[in-house]
Amino acid sequence: MLRIFVALVLSDAFKQALAEATAGLRAGRADLRWIKPDGMHLTLAFLGELDQAGLSLATEAARRTAAGGSAFVLEADGLLALPRRGAAKVLAARFSAGGNEAEALARCLEDELEALGRETGRPFRERERRAFKAHATLARSTRTAAVLTQEEMAAPVRARTTIETLGVFESRLDRSGARYGLLAEFPLRGTDIPGALLPHRNYT
């Protein structure tokens, strides 16, 4: 069984810019487990543990979603603590541009997963009911909750990129945290262009 999620692939320059913008926080907050730049992404849906048949269907749903999408600009303009209600455990990059496009792709992906479930008689899970909030996780609390000051939350996080690719990822958990391997990727070009099933899993 594989732990699978579908996410938008962020450029290396964008991920490095996010890491550099939060370098001061990283140095002073040992209570946060910081995500390495290579592990940053924008999750559209976490699908949980799937067998190979389930992975094939998830990959097809991702392909269909990407085929109907288009490249768009994603711009980070600050930090976000999640969840917004209750004890926040995740520190993430907030987006001033591109959030609506990411939300539309997440909704399309849910539609495709439902459609494939009906077509094959193999439903994945109940449709995600929680409101989608586009974000890129930067750190997770090692305690019950992450408490950041207003000054820390006001860190000048600025980064901009063009989102061109949707990916299917595997998540592996070990003592150091989660490691991610890209299993398949598909271009967001508005046309049904074949994507790439990757022969190697590079875990970061």
N, C-alpha and C positions, 0 to 999 in steps of 0.2 A: 504494500500500500504506500502511496506517495501523498505527502501534504502539498496540495496544489493551490496556487492563487494566480489570478490574471492581473497584470499591471501595465501601466504605461512606462516605457523605457526612457530614463532621463539621460541626457548627454553627460559625458565625463566632466566637461567644463562647468556645467550647471551644478553637478554634485560637489565638485571641488569648491565652487564659489559658496555654496551653503556651508561647507565645512570651515572654510576660512572666515566666513561671517560670524560663526559661533565659536571661534577659537578661544576667545576670552572666557566664555562660559564653560567650555570643555576643560580648561585648565583649573577652574575653581569649583567644579561640581562633581566630586567623586561619587556622590550618591546617585548619579545618573549614568546609565549604561549607554554610551554614545554609539550611534551607528556609523560604521566606516563608510566613506563615500561610495565605495563599490557596492555597498548593500542598500543604497537609497533607491527608492522607486515610488510610484504613485499607484497604490492598489485600487483596482476597480471592483474586485470580488475575491473573497477567500472561499475556496470550495471544499476545504477540509481534506480528509484522506480518501483517495480514489485508487481503484485498481486500474489496470491498463486499458480496459474498455471504457471506464469513466474518463480517464485521461484523454483518450481519443475523442470522446464527445466534447469534453471541455475545450480541446484544441480546435475542433470544428466550430464551436460557438465563438471562440476568439477570432478565428479566420473570418467568419461571417461578419462579426462586429467591425473588424478592421476594414473589410471590404466596403462597408457602408460609411466609413469615417473619412475624415480629411485631416491633414496636418494643421496644427494650430500653435499659437504662441502661449507659453506658460511663463508667468512672471511672479516671483516671490517678493513679498513686500514686508514681511515681519514674521513673528512667532505666534504659535497657537498652542494652548494647553487643552488636552482632551482626556476624558470627555468634559464637555462644558459644564455639565451638572455633576455634582458629587466630587469625589477625590480624583484629581487629575493625575494620570500616570504616564502620559505621553506628551513629549514636547515635539512639535512639528512645525514645518514651514507653512506659512499662510500664503495664499495666492490672490493677487489682485486682478490677474488676467488668466484665462484658461480654465477656471473652475467650472464654468457652465458647460464648456465643451467636454470636460472630463466627466461631469455628471451625466451628460447625454450619452456618452459612451458606456458608462456603468449601467444606465437604464437599458440601453440596447443589448448589452451583454446579458442582463437578466432575462430580457425577452427571448434572446436566442437560446439560452439554457432551458427556459420553459418550453420553447418550441421543439427543441431536440428531445426533451423528456417525453413530450407527447408523441413525437414521431417514432421513437424507439421503445416506448413503454418503460423507460428507465429514468425517472425523475431524479434530479440531483439532490435537491433539498427544497424546503419551502422558500419562496421568493423573499429576498431580503426586505424587511419592513422598516428598518432604521433609515432615517434620512441620510443620504450620502453627503459627505463633506470632503471635498478634495483637499488632500494634505500629503506631505512627505514626512514620514517620521524621522526625527533627528536623534531622539534619545528616549529611553524608557526608565522609569524610576525603579531603583533597587529596593525601595521602601514601599510602605502602604500608599503613599501619595507624594507627588512632587510639588513642592512649594517654591515658587519663584517670585522674586520681588518685582515691583513695577519697573524698576530700572533694568532688571535682567530681561523682562519681557519686551522692553523697548529697544533691544539690541538691533542695530541697523542691518537687517538681513535683506539683501537685494541680489537677485539673480534672475536671469532671463534665458529662455531657450525655446526652440521649436520642437514640439512633440511630433514625431514622425512614425513611431513604432509602438505596437502593442505586443506584449510578451506573455508567454505561459511559463510560470516559474515553479520550481520545487523548493520547499522549505525544509531544511534539516536542522534539528535541535541538538546541540551538544553543550558541554559545560561552559563554553564561552558565549553561548547564545544561539541565535538563529543564523544559518548560512543559506544562501540562495543560489540556485542553479537555474540558468535560463534554458528551457527545454525547446521552445519554439518562438519564433517572432514573425510578425506580419506587418507590412507597411500600411500606414493610414493615408491612402491616396484616392479614395473615392471610387476605385475600380477594383475588380476582382483579380488582383495580381497575386500569383502564387507567393506564399511566404516561405520561410525556411524552417524545416525541422532540424534541429541542431544535433549532430552526432555526439558531441561531447558536452558534459555538464560542468561548467566552470563555477565552483561554489565560492562565494565571497561573503 
